[in-house]
Amino acid sequence: MLLEYFVWGAWYVTMGTYLLNSLDVGAAQVGSAYANLSIAAILSPIFIGLIADRFFSAQKVLATLHVLGGISLYLISLADNFQDFWWLILLYTLLYMPTISLVNSISFSQMDEPDKEFPLIRVFGTLGWIIAGLWVGFMEWETSHLTFQIAAACSIALAVLCLFLPNTPPNGQKKSLASILGLDALVLFRDRSFIVFFLSSIIICIPLAFYYSFANPFLNDIGFENAAGKMTLGQVSEFLFLLLMPFAFRKFGLKKVMLVGMLAWAVRYLMFAFADGSENNWMLYTAIVLHGICYDFFFVSGQIYIDKKAEKSFRNAAQGLITFATYGVGMLIGSYVSGWVTQRFTVAVGPAGYDWQSIWMVPATIALVTAVLFILLFKEKTVDAPTQ
């Protein structure tokens, strides 16, 4: 789990900075590069459900994907033009995204009590992401092709490790495309509040895409030292606020917790917009640390809401549907929107030539409008607090 997320974290956070500085592309191209991950997220469940789960042992598929992924990452590090880079990133993300589900499947198959045991394993994924960010930041590799080579080496090492993982044979069950995409859960759309939640989840992914695509280039542009390393404070925050979730549910209820999550996105981007140089570093640190509230209080709350809302017979389908909508459709739209907006505010200010204040006001406004509509339109009965 640690290596799985180290591979991802080593290149993902700083890819925008690398593209803007080393391949000399525009912001629109950065957005389209990040959109590839969402394309892969849409196609990944199809691969897992129709092929991997039915015909092959999970650990063997995982090893194969990471070997091919490592080769792809190395080729990415050698790409000297954006066209080659874009196609290689698409290839790599198509190889990588299925591995997340496979790692989880292998983990669950070895556990007697997944509810209690899995979080203790999954936390090492967050640790791997943090280590990757600290390493890249400390070595000052944010504009270097070495991030992809480090990820490539780790991917190959992980492939070897996969061969020694416990055997997890295929289940042989035939699944329909409708069930894989979560279409069995469409019955939930009879409820107006669920429609509001579903659309809010997609729209709030637009501000999320702004952060993933352009936070690191922004921080480097304004001279925030060791940006990649300091951005790992967001993952630390994510872990800590996850521990506070049960208390927050009991104290404030589902709707208020989710609303706070959306408002936190607006506050974070307002701080980015009005932070100007080293005198306001506290605003930058606060914006980074808010990641825990932004992510946990909305996305994790949403997963809990789905779990409570859906009947047991289609609960997994409902979770799959919301994942497809957010990390697939929502992030795909957000990646292109963030690239277009950033490109739109290209001006002769700052080394990278972007009017960052105007750029960050866009996702702040989107998050604020979404929060207002959510509080007015989302009418939901009390949802029980999750148990620890």
Buried (B, 14 or more C-beta within 10 A) or exposed (E): BBBBBBBBBBBBBBBBBBBBBBBEBBBBBBBBBBBBBBBBBBBBBBBBBBEBBBEBBBBBBBBBBBBBBBBBBBBBBEBEEBEBBBEBBBBBBBBBBBBBBBBBBBBEBEEEEBEEBBEEBBBBBBBBBBBBBBBBBEBEBBBBBBBBBBBBBBBBBBBEBBEEBEEBEBEEEEBEEEBBBBBBBEBBEEBEBBBBBBBBBBBBBBBBBBBBBBBBBBBBBBEBEBBBBBBBBBBBBBBEBBEBBBEBBEEBBBBBBBBBBBBBBBBBBBBBBEBEEEEBBEBBBBBBBBBBBBBBBBBBBBBBBBBBBBEEEBBBBBBBBBBBBBBBBBBBBBBBBBBBBBBBBBEEEEEBBBBBBBBBBBBBBBBBEBBBBBBEBBEBEEBEBBEE
